Amino acid sequence: MIRSRLFFLAMALAMVAVLFTGCGGGEQKEAGTEGGKVVVGSKNFNENIILGEMLAQLIEAKTDLTVERKSNLGGTMVCFNALKQGDLDLYPDYTGTGLMAVLKQPVETDPNKVYNYVQEQYNEQFGIKWMEPFGFNNTYAIALSQETVDEHNLSKVSDLAPLAPDMVFGSDDEFFNRPDGYDGLVETYGLNFKDTKSFEIALRYQAAAQNKIDVTNAFSTDGELITYQLKVLEDDKGFFPPYYCTAIVRMDTLEKYPELEETLNLLGGQINDEEMQQLNYKVAEEERDAKDVVNEFLQAKGII
């Protein structure tokens, strides 16, 4: 009798244990553990960090994959080598960067040619695939104060030709020394500026806003353009190379997690220049958390 009671007691305890294990198991399991893990990286500047976070949140929202974030890693070659070696599965990069910095090819201004070329070469040489471009083109641009633009009714870079002899062009040293920089710009557009001045890259916008210089180069999606109320002119002769951004992903990662490609391509064509500029402004200038800014954007777009 005692043995029977002990048996039934043991059975009851076992059933309770199973019930509690079943109820608590879902709470204790880490999200995405059934689907594996991917490592998302980003370079060491504001825009790339924002986009890396956007890719991470999209993957978390649309797949069972767990995401490990490795943000603010360094420059192009740091991230690219980490991707090649398998330390990263993906990160955001730019077509012009792939063409010139990685593949060491000359300047090319046709966006489709650049995208197709980097896609082909990355596939063949490195086992890396470019996803559909997000939509914006973070290339160089020419910027002036809104006051100067209004005074002379400027809209495109060609409009500067008759005014350049009375203007000062200011930029950072790199722009004055790169093939798609100052020398090519003035030759293409026939510009003859009165003088040039060199600034730290972070100070050139402020110098333009304070009329210490008349014209500067910019990155077309920089949030500082909003801060300092600078106007970007149309590159009407197509001088600057395209820097369309998207996720680049290891092909073996895509083979392992085929749902990843469709998920990442949900961002295809979803971000224009002005939207990226606003995202940069909110994080860099308003000092908001990138995670919150990204989440708001993805929800407003109906992507997550």
C-alpha positions in Angstrom: 0.0 0.0 0.0 2.7 2.4 1.0 4.6 1.5 -2.2 1.5 2.2 -4.3 1.0 5.6 -2.7 4.6 6.5 -3.3 4.2 5.4 -6.9 1.2 7.6 -7.5 2.8 10.5 -5.7 5.9 10.2 -7.9 3.7 10.1 -11.0 1.8 13.2 -9.9 5.0 15.1 -9.2 6.4 14.1 -12.6 3.2 15.4 -14.3 3.4 18.7 -12.5 7.1 19.0 -13.5 6.2 18.4 -17.1 3.4 20.9 -17.0 5.6 23.6 -15.5 8.4 22.8 -17.9 6.0 23.1 -20.8 4.6 26.4 -19.6 7.9 28.0 -18.8 9.8 26.7 -21.8 8.5 29.3 -24.2 9.4 32.1 -21.9 12.9 30.9 -21.3 13.8 30.2 -25.0 15.7 32.9 -26.7 13.9 34.3 -29.7 15.2 32.9 -33.0 17.3 30.1 -31.5 15.5 27.6 -33.7 16.4 29.5 -36.8 20.2 30.0 -36.2 22.2 33.2 -35.9 23.5 35.8 -38.3 26.1 38.5 -37.5 25.3 42.0 -38.9 28.1 44.6 -39.0 28.5 48.2 -39.8 31.2 50.7 -40.6 32.3 53.5 -38.2 30.1 56.3 -39.3 26.7 57.4 -38.4 24.7 56.4 -41.6 26.2 53.0 -41.8 25.5 52.3 -38.1 21.9 53.3 -38.7 21.6 51.0 -41.7 23.2 48.1 -39.9 20.6 48.5 -37.1 17.9 48.6 -39.7 19.0 45.3 -41.2 19.2 43.8 -37.8 15.7 44.9 -36.8 14.3 43.7 -40.1 15.8 40.2 -39.7 14.6 40.0 -36.1 11.0 41.0 -37.1 10.7 38.9 -40.2 12.6 35.6 -39.5 13.4 33.2 -36.7 17.0 34.1 -36.8 18.9 35.6 -33.9 21.0 38.6 -34.8 24.4 39.5 -33.3 25.3 43.1 -33.9 28.9 44.2 -34.5 28.5 47.9 -35.2 31.0 50.7 -35.6 33.7 48.3 -36.6 35.9 50.5 -38.7 36.4 51.5 -42.3 35.6 49.7 -45.6 38.4 47.2 -45.6 37.9 46.2 -41.9 34.3 45.3 -42.6 35.0 43.8 -46.0 37.7 41.5 -44.7 35.6 40.5 -41.7 32.8 39.5 -44.2 35.3 37.5 -46.4 36.6 35.7 -43.4 33.2 34.8 -42.1 33.3 37.0 -39.0 30.3 38.9 -40.4 27.4 37.6 -42.5 26.3 40.9 -43.9 26.7 44.7 -43.6 25.6 47.7 -45.6 27.9 49.0 -48.3 27.9 51.3 -51.3 28.4 50.4 -55.0 31.0 53.1 -55.7 33.0 51.9 -52.7 32.9 48.4 -54.0 34.0 49.5 -57.4 36.9 51.8 -56.5 38.0 50.9 -52.9 37.7 47.1 -53.1 37.9 46.2 -56.8 40.3 49.1 -57.6 38.5 50.1 -60.8 38.4 53.6 -62.3 35.5 56.0 -61.9 32.3 55.0 -63.6 29.2 57.2 -63.5 26.5 54.8 -64.9 24.7 53.4 -61.8 23.5 50.2 -63.5 26.9 49.4 -64.9 28.5 49.9 -61.5 25.9 47.7 -59.7 26.1 44.9 -62.3 29.9 45.0 -62.2 30.3 44.8 -58.5 27.6 42.1 -58.3 29.4 40.0 -60.8 32.9 40.4 -59.4 31.9 40.0 -55.7 30.0 36.8 -56.6 32.9 35.3 -58.5 35.8 36.5 -56.4 34.5 36.6 -52.9 31.3 34.6 -52.7 29.3 37.7 -51.7 26.0 39.0 -53.1 24.6 42.5 -53.3 20.9 42.8 -52.4 18.5 45.2 -54.1 19.6 48.9 -53.5 17.8 50.7 -50.7 17.1 53.6 -53.1 19.3 56.5 -51.9 22.6 57.6 -53.5 25.1 58.8 -50.9 27.5 60.3 -53.4 29.4 63.5 -53.4 27.4 66.7 -54.0 28.0 70.4 -54.3 26.3 72.5 -51.6 25.9 76.2 -50.8 24.0 78.3 -48.3 20.3 78.7 -49.0 20.9 82.5 -49.1 23.4 82.2 -52.0 21.2 79.8 -53.9 18.2 82.1 -53.6 20.3 85.2 -54.5 21.6 83.8 -57.7 18.7 81.4 -58.5 20.9 78.3 -58.6 19.7 74.8 -59.1 22.5 72.9 -60.8 26.3 72.8 -60.8 26.5 74.3 -64.3 24.9 77.5 -62.9 28.2 78.1 -61.0 30.3 78.7 -64.0 29.8 82.4 -64.5 29.9 83.0 -60.7 33.0 80.9 -59.8 35.6 83.6 -60.4 34.2 85.5 -57.4 33.7 82.4 -55.2 35.8 80.5 -52.7 35.6 76.7 -52.7 36.3 74.9 -49.4 36.6 71.2 -48.6 38.7 68.6 -46.8 42.1 67.4 -48.1 40.8 64.1 -49.4 38.4 65.8 -51.8 41.2 67.9 -53.3 43.2 64.7 -53.9 40.9 62.1 -55.2 40.0 61.3 -58.9 36.3 62.0 -58.4 37.1 65.2 -56.5 38.0 68.8 -57.0 40.2 68.6 -60.2 37.7 66.5 -62.1 34.8 68.6 -61.0 36.3 71.9 -62.1 37.4 70.4 -65.4 34.1 68.8 -66.2 32.1 72.0 -65.4 34.6 74.6 -66.5 34.8 76.2 -63.1 37.5 78.7 -62.2 37.1 79.5 -58.5 38.8 82.6 -57.0 40.4 80.5 -54.2 40.3 77.2 -52.3 40.4 76.5 -48.6 41.0 73.3 -46.8 39.0 72.4 -43.7 38.5 69.4 -41.3 35.7 67.4 -42.9 33.3 68.1 -40.0 33.8 71.9 -40.3 33.2 72.5 -44.0 29.4 72.7 -43.6 29.7 75.3 -40.8 32.1 77.3 -42.9 29.7 77.4 -45.8 26.8 78.4 -43.5 28.9 81.2 -42.0 30.0 82.5 -45.4 33.6 81.7 -44.8 33.5 79.9 -48.1 30.9 80.1 -50.9 30.8 76.5 -52.1 31.7 73.1 -50.6 31.3 69.4 -51.3 28.9 67.4 -49.3 27.6 63.8 -49.0 24.1 64.0 -50.4 22.5 62.3 -47.3 24.3 64.1 -44.5 22.1 65.3 -41.7 24.3 68.4 -41.4 22.8 69.7 -44.6 19.6 70.2 -42.6 21.4 71.6 -39.6 23.2 74.3 -41.5 20.4 74.8 -44.1 22.6 74.1 -47.1 21.2 73.5 -50.6 22.6 70.7 -52.8 22.9 71.5 -56.5 22.0 69.0 -59.2 25.0 67.2 -60.7 23.6 67.9 -64.2 26.7 66.5 -66.0 26.7 63.3 -64.0 30.3 63.8 -62.8 30.1 62.1 -59.4 30.1 58.3 -59.3 27.1 56.4 -57.9 27.1 55.3 -54.3 23.9 53.3 -54.0 23.7 51.4 -50.7 22.4 48.0 -49.9 23.2 44.9 -47.8 26.1 42.7 -49.0 25.8 39.2 -47.8 27.9 36.0 -47.8 26.5 33.6 -50.3 27.0 30.6 -48.0 24.8 32.5 -45.4 22.1 32.9 -48.0 22.3 29.2 -48.9 22.0 28.3 -45.2 19.1 30.8 -44.5 17.3 31.2 -47.9 14.6 33.3 -46.3 17.2 36.0 -45.6 17.3 37.3 -49.2 13.6 38.0 -49.5 13.6 39.6 -46.1 16.5 42.0 -46.9 15.0 42.9 -50.2 12.0 44.3 -48.4 14.2 47.4 -48.1 14.7 47.7 -51.9 13.8 51.2 -53.1 12.4 52.1 -49.7 14.8 55.0 -48.7 15.3 58.1 -50.8 18.0 60.7 -50.3 15.8 63.0 -48.2 14.6 60.2 -46.0 18.2 59.0 -45.3 19.2 62.6 -44.6 16.4 62.8 -42.0 17.5 59.6 -40.4 21.0 60.9 -40.1 19.8 64.2 -38.8 17.7 62.6 -36.0 20.6 60.5 -34.8 23.6 62.8 -35.3 22.1 66.2 -34.7 19.1 65.5 -32.4 21.2 62.8 -30.6 18.4 60.2 -30.6 19.0 56.5 -30.2 19.5 54.8 -33.6 17.3 51.9 -32.5 14.3 54.1 -31.8 14.8 56.1 -35.0 15.1 52.9 -37.1 12.1 51.3 -35.5 9.9 54.3 -36.1 11.0 54.4 -39.7 10.3 50.8 -40.4 6.9 50.9 -38.8 6.0 54.1 -40.6 6.9 52.4 -43.9 4.8 49.4 -43.0 7.9 47.2 -43.4 7.6 45.7 -39.9 
